[in-house]
Amino acid sequence: MSEIKVASRYAKSLIDLSVENNALESSYNDMVLFEKVVDETPELEAILKNPIVPLDKKTGILTGIFADKVSKLTITFFKIVISKGRSAILFATAKQFVQQYNLIKGIVTAEVTTATALSPAAEEQIVAIVKRELGANQVIVKQKINEKLIGGFILKVGDKQFDASIASGLSKLKKEFAL
């Protein structure tokens, strides 16, 4: 079974357990923190994925790092996943948890690539459009700057992309004239 499928199932289990224990928000914050720490510390991910490192050592490392930062439920979840020999998918599980949580809460991430930084007014317009078109409760805007766009923007939401960049328009014109 693929890593994402397994991670998705573990994430779903943690969501169900969190809802059952009235701790969904707490678990979400824990998974965001875990994802951030692992993202910033590649060595931690390497340890979790390394089959040579004993399971009790992996449990000790995670407990040492996160014991006072995350809930008891999350620590127990880490221990269970590690004891099943699935520590390699903990990072992917955290990512899947955040995705599933966002889906439940109606939170959408919009990735906007522009040539220069977005003004607050432009960001508000994008948020309003995405909310209206997708029926989202909340929109998180992640902005990327790419000077090669010249002007305009590229908006990605999930698997959809809207390209309103000048560079894209010029590229299309160039292809039309080449024919």
Residue, then its C-alpha position, 0 to 999 in steps of 0.5 A: m500500500s502506498e505511503i500516502k494511503v497508509a498515512s491517510r488512514y492513520a490521520k483519519s484514525l487520529i481525527d476520529l479519536s480526537v473528535e471522540n475525545n473533544a480534542l480535535e483543535s488540540s490534535y490539529n495544533d500538535m500535528v502542525l507543530f510536528e510537521k513544522v519541527v520535522d520540516e525544519t529538522p531533516e535529521l528527525e525525519a531521517i531517524l524516523k525513516n531509518p529501520i536500523v534505529p530501534l523503536d524504543k529509541k524513536t519513541g524516546i526521541l519523540t517523547g523527549i522533543f514533544a512531551d511538554k509541547v503536545s497533548k497526551l493523546t498525540i504522544t500516545f498516537f506517536k507511540i502506537v504508530i512507532s510500535k507498529g513499525r510505521s514511524a517512517i510515515l509519521f510526517a506524511t500522517a501529520k500532513q494528511f491530518v492537516q489536509q483532512y482537518n482543513l477539509i472538515k473545517g472548509i479551509v482552503t489553501a490558495e497559492v498565489t504566484t505574482a511578480t511583486a508582493l500582493s497588496p492587502a486589497a488584492e489579497e482580500q479580493i482573492v480571498a473573497i473570490v475563492k470563498r465565493e467560488l468554492g464555498a470555503n469558510q476560510v482561505i489561507v493565502k500562500q504567496k510566492i514571488n516570481e519576477k519572470l511573470i512580468g505581471g498578473f498572477i497564477l492562482k492554484v487552489g487544490d488541483k485547479q490553476f488559473d493563469a492570468s500572468i503576462a508571461s503566460g499570455l506572451s507565451k501563448l501569442k508566441k506559439e500562435f505566431a510560430l504557426 
